[in-house]
C-alpha cells in the first residue's frame, strides 16, 4: 500500500501538466445518512493535474456496529468539459484500510464523478464509488461490492 501511494505521488509530482490544483472537499452520502440516521461524511485532499489526479481520503459513519472509519487514497484520470471548462469528469481506483471496532479490513474499489465550478475557487459535484467491502466480516456477513453515491462540496487553491 505504501509503495503504491509513494509511486503515485512521484508520478503526480513529476508530471509536466500545465494546470495544477489542490482541492479539499467534504462529501456526504445522502442515502446512508438517512438510512443510518447519522452523517456519512468524507473528507478529501487532492492534487488535480490536467490529466491525472491523486488524493488522500477518510470516511466516517459512527452509526454502524463497531463504527466505520476508513483511510485511503485514490488515483486516476480526469478531464474538463464545456466552454471555459466548467465541468470536470474523473475516474480511478481507490485503496485503503477500513476500521470497524478493533479490526482492520482492506478496501479496494473504483470511483467516478463530475464536478461543476461555481467560481475559480469553489465547486460542487457528484461522486460514486463501487468498493469491495470486506468489513462486513465484522458483523458476520460475506464481503461484497457496494455502490455509494455522494454530494461533494469543495475549495480549490
N, C-alpha and C positions, 0 to 999 in steps of 0.2 A: 504494500500500500504506500509506504513512504517513498519507495523508488518511483512509483507511478506519479505521485504528486511532485516530486523533485524534477522528474523528466518533463512533465507538463509545464512546470514553472520555468524551466530553462528554455523550452520551446517558445513559451509566451514572451519571455524577456528578449530572446534573440531574434524574434520575428521582426521583419522590416516593414511593418504596416504603417501607413500614413496616419490613420486615425486610431488613437488610443484613448480609452475612457476607463476610469474606475467608477463602478457603481456600487451603491449599498441599497439594499431593498428589504422590505418586510412583505411577506406573503401570508395570506390566510386561506385555509381550506374551508369554504363555507359549509359543505356537506358534512364533514367530520365535526366541525364546530357545533352545528345544530344537533347532529346525532348524539354526540358525547356530552353536550351541554357544557363544553369547555373549549376555550380558544385553541385551535391547532395552528400554531404560529411558526413561521420560518424566517430566519434572518440570513442574508447572504452578502458577501462582498465579492466583487467580480472584476477581473481585468478583461475588458472587451476591446478587441482589436478589429480591424476591418473584416477579417475572415474567420478568426479564431477567438475563442473565449476560454477562460479558466476561472473557476470560482471555488470558494470555500463556503460551506453552508452548515447550519444547525437547525434542527426542528424539535419542537416540544409540544407534547399533548399530555398533560398531567392526569386527565380523567381515566386513562386506560389502566387496567390492573397492572400494578408494578410501575406505572408511569411509562412515558415514552420520551426518549431523548436520542437524537442521532447527530453525529458529527460526520461530515463527509466533504467531498469535492466533486466537481463536475468539469467536463471539458467537451468542447465540440466546435461546430461551425455555426456562423451566423452571417446574415446579410441584411442590408437595408433596402427598403422599397418605397416607391412613390416620389412624387415631385417634392423636392427638398428633403427626401429621405425621412419622413416622419415615423415610418414603421421599421421595426427590427424583428426578424424572424430567426429563430435559433433552434438547434437540436444537438444532442450529445449524449454522453454516458455519465452515470453517477456511481461513485464508490464511497463506502463509508462503514461506520460501525453504529449499530443500534444498541442502546442501553435500556433494558427492562429489568427493574428490580436490581439485583446484584449481577445479572447475567449480561453478556455482550454477544451480539449476533452480527454477521456480515450483512452488508447492504450492497446490492448491485442493481442498477436499473437504467432506465432511459428517461430523457426529458426533452420537452419541446415547448416552445412558447412564442408569443408575439407581444411586443411592447409598442406603445404609442407615445411619442414625445409630446408632453404638454407644453414644454419650453425647452431651452437649451440645458436646463438643469434637472427637470422633473419628468418622470414618465409613469405610466400605468401599464399593466399588462395582464395577460392570461398565461398561466403556466400549467403544463400537465406532466405528470410523472407516471411511469409504469415500472414498479420496483419488485424485485424478488424479496419478499418479506419473511426472513427466517425467524424473526422474533415471535411469530405465532407459536413456536415451540414452547414459549414461556407459559402459555395457557393450555398447552396440550394439543393444539391444532397443528395440522401439517403446514409447512411453508407453501406459499403460493405467490403468484404475481398479483399485485394490486394496483389499480389505477387511482390516481388522486388528481384533483383539479384545484388550482389556486388563483386568487386575485392578488396581483402584485402592485406595490407602490414603491417607487424608487427615486433616488437622488444620484446624479452624475457629477463627478468632479474630475 
